[in-house]
Amino acid sequence: MPIPLTDVRAQYAPLLDELKARIAGVLDSGHFILGPEVKAFEEEAARFLGAGEAMGVANGTDALVIVLDALGVGPGDEVICPSFTFYATAESVARRGATPVFADIDPVTLNLDPQSVAANVTERTKAILPVHLFGRPLDVAALPDAAPVVEDAAQAFGAAVGDRRVGSLGAAATFSFYPTKNLFGLGDGGLVTTAEAELGERVRLLRFHGSRDKQTFEAVGYNSRLDELQAAALRIFLRHVDEWNAGRRAAAARYAGLGLGEVCELPADEPGHVYHMYVVRTSERERLTAALDQADIGWAAYYTTPLHLQPALAGLGYSEGDLPDTERAARETLALPLWPAITREQQERVVECLRAASSVKAA
Ligand SMILES: *Cc1c(COP(=O)(O)O)cnc(C)c1O
């Protein structure tokens, strides 16, 4: 039997009857856009996250663009972000006509290195945009106090620093509900959170064409809304996300217990890490992935060309060697199968496969 990288169907299979009933309820209501399900989900998500308020939008990329717009980020402004992340992080900055400024990462956490962020602050820095990469929470308090922090929390719903969830750590935060994320919908969806009422109001205005009443248009905005069917599913899944994240953490611990650390460098654990992906480091990625392919075991190498070297952003003037820890992570990291209900047997097969293929032999 093949082992996939992740298995989203295994996650919602036990909830199918409930899902179908809720979807039927939306069909009965005839209300599909910005209705009671979205409103209820926004309130429940804000409470779960300990964030002041939450605004549903069409996807995680729109969430970033809209919140940067609401903060007034535009041409001439700089936004400091990582290069070792999904393209949308920096794309949203460029979409606003502003300049992404790439800071390097901490080689252990793979998250932004606060010292590198500090070194990149200028008088034009308008926002700092950290990513809680692969589900690992970044402590926003460690970042320089130079500009508002927008958390790109797309990969970290439910993650926490101490007793504070990501999504409540900065001036604002964004989430994606793309169907591989820790909290996911049955299609695209996104969320913005903030504790600043004025900013929240601005996001609400922008997501609907810059209008409060469909009559007067106060800003050039967007048509970017979470829909009722997605919100109905998300409300069900929100009640399970803590248990799913606990399952991910247990599976991560099991990999360590099975001796995976003998053949590659394991992700350093910390209590609030929710393992969106289980990402190890190895200097022999090609050899290991060839063996995984042979054994029908899923894997992924993410961000193999980091954003500062992407053709669309070549105009920023970065070149190879500018961000050494980012470039090394792009060469050495490898995501292995992990989802909340992955079994011990499946994980044993992954570890056995890697152990047999590795040139690093345990003493
Ligand atoms: C998934 C993701 C996004 C974009 O979310 P979409 O819903 O696909 O638009 C943004 N940033 C990061 C770090 C992501 O992983």
The ligand as an ORCA input file, in Angstrom:
! r2SCAN-3c Opt
* xyz 0 1
  C      -1.078     28.440      1.745
  C      -0.287     29.651      2.044
  C      -0.676     30.934      1.617
  C      -1.785     31.180      0.630
  O      -3.022     30.680      0.935
  P      -4.099     30.421     -0.225
  O      -5.347     30.150      0.532
  O      -3.623     29.252     -1.031
  O      -4.195     31.659     -1.058
  C       0.053     32.034      2.053
  N       1.144     31.881      2.833
  C       1.568     30.672      3.227
  C       2.777     30.582      4.100
  C       0.892     29.522      2.834
  O       1.342     28.315      3.219
*
